[in-house]
Amino acid sequence: QVQLVESGGGLVQAGGSLRLSCVASGNIFSINVMSWYRQAPGNQRELVAAVARSGSTNYAVSVKGRFIASRDATKNTLYLQMNNLKTEDTAVYYCNADIRTSPLSRMDYWGKGTLVTVSS
């Protein structure tokens, strides 16, 4: 069984910063891509940032230059440093990971999300 648990969300003023963390635990053989998604009320879930096993990253255009995603493979942990936050960044942020629990078993896992609220 695999679990993803996010933390670090909260209320922050526009222009401020927050750091999200996501820890993967359980029966993990290997982790491929780890990603952050977000969903604002009334909107579809969207990709914010993805970090490959190599450490290479991809970002949504809306967060490029403001958010930095990284991961610590030794801790099975994904981070999202969010700077210069805007009110439109308000959303529930979800962690996603492509995980193998054995050489032949691969699945997508999701955390339950952490709420980020940016006030004006």
C-alpha positions as CSV (number, residue, x, y, z in Angstrom):
1,Q,0.0,0.0,0.0
2,V,1.3,3.4,-0.9
3,Q,0.4,6.8,0.6
4,L,1.1,10.3,-0.5
5,V,0.7,13.0,2.2
6,E,0.9,16.7,1.4
7,S,1.6,19.4,3.9
8,G,2.5,23.1,4.0
9,G,-0.7,24.7,2.7
10,G,-2.2,27.7,4.4
11,L,-3.3,31.3,4.2
12,V,-0.8,33.8,2.8
13,Q,-1.0,37.4,1.5
14,A,-0.4,38.1,-2.2
15,G,3.4,38.4,-2.8
16,G,4.2,36.0,0.0
17,S,5.7,32.5,-0.1
18,L,4.8,29.0,0.9
19,R,6.6,25.7,0.7
20,L,4.6,22.5,0.1
21,S,5.9,19.0,0.8
22,C,4.7,15.6,-0.3
23,V,6.0,12.4,1.3
24,A,5.5,9.1,-0.3
25,S,5.5,6.0,1.9
26,G,4.6,2.4,1.9
27,N,5.6,-0.5,-0.4
28,I,7.7,1.5,-2.8
29,F,10.0,-0.2,-5.3
30,S,10.8,2.9,-7.3
31,I,9.3,6.3,-8.1
32,N,9.3,7.8,-11.6
33,V,7.7,11.2,-12.1
34,M,6.4,13.2,-9.1
35,S,4.1,16.1,-9.8
36,W,2.0,18.9,-8.3
37,Y,-1.5,19.6,-9.6
38,R,-4.0,22.1,-8.4
39,Q,-7.7,22.6,-8.6
40,A,-9.4,25.9,-7.9
41,P,-13.2,26.0,-7.2
42,G,-15.1,25.5,-10.5
43,N,-12.0,24.7,-12.4
44,Q,-10.5,21.5,-13.7
45,R,-7.4,20.0,-12.1
46,E,-4.3,21.3,-13.8
47,L,-0.6,20.4,-13.8
48,V,1.6,22.9,-11.9
49,A,5.0,21.2,-12.0
50,A,6.5,17.8,-12.6
51,V,9.9,16.5,-11.5
52,A,11.4,13.5,-13.3
53,R,13.6,10.9,-11.6
54,S,16.6,12.7,-13.2
55,G,15.6,15.9,-11.5
56,S,14.5,17.7,-14.7
57,T,11.4,19.8,-14.3
58,N,8.4,21.1,-16.2
59,Y,6.2,24.0,-15.2
60,A,2.9,25.4,-16.1
61,V,3.4,28.7,-17.9
62,S,1.4,30.5,-15.2
63,V,3.9,29.6,-12.4
64,K,7.2,29.6,-14.4
65,G,9.7,31.9,-12.7
66,R,7.7,31.9,-9.4
67,F,7.5,28.3,-8.3
68,I,10.3,25.8,-7.9
69,A,9.7,22.1,-7.7
70,S,12.3,19.7,-6.4
71,R,12.5,16.2,-4.9
72,D,14.7,14.3,-2.4
73,A,14.9,10.8,-3.6
74,T,16.4,9.6,-0.4
75,K,13.3,10.7,1.5
76,N,10.7,10.0,-1.3
77,T,9.7,13.6,-0.9
78,L,8.5,16.2,-3.4
79,Y,8.6,19.9,-2.7
80,L,7.1,23.0,-4.2
81,Q,8.5,26.4,-3.3
82,M,5.9,29.0,-4.2
83,N,7.1,32.6,-4.3
84,N,5.4,35.8,-5.3
85,L,2.0,34.2,-4.8
86,K,-1.0,35.6,-6.5
87,T,-4.7,35.4,-5.7
88,E,-5.2,33.2,-8.7
89,D,-2.9,30.6,-7.1
90,T,-5.6,29.9,-4.6
91,A,-6.5,26.2,-5.0
92,V,-6.2,22.8,-3.5
93,Y,-2.7,21.4,-4.4
94,Y,-2.4,17.7,-5.0
95,C,0.7,15.5,-5.1
96,N,0.8,12.8,-7.8
97,A,3.4,10.1,-8.3
98,D,4.1,7.4,-10.8
99,I,5.2,4.5,-8.5
100,R,6.2,0.9,-8.9
101,T,5.5,-1.4,-6.0
102,S,7.4,-4.2,-7.8
103,P,9.3,-4.4,-11.1
104,L,6.0,-5.3,-12.8
105,S,3.5,-3.3,-10.9
106,R,3.1,0.4,-11.7
107,M,0.4,2.9,-10.7
108,D,-0.5,6.5,-10.4
109,Y,-1.1,7.7,-6.8
110,W,-2.7,10.8,-5.5
111,G,-2.5,12.6,-2.2
112,K,-5.6,14.1,-0.5
113,G,-4.5,17.7,-1.2
114,T,-3.5,20.7,0.8
115,L,-5.3,24.0,0.6
116,V,-3.5,27.2,-0.4
117,T,-5.4,30.5,0.0
118,V,-3.8,33.7,-1.2
119,S,-5.5,36.9,0.0
120,S,-5.2,40.3,-1.7
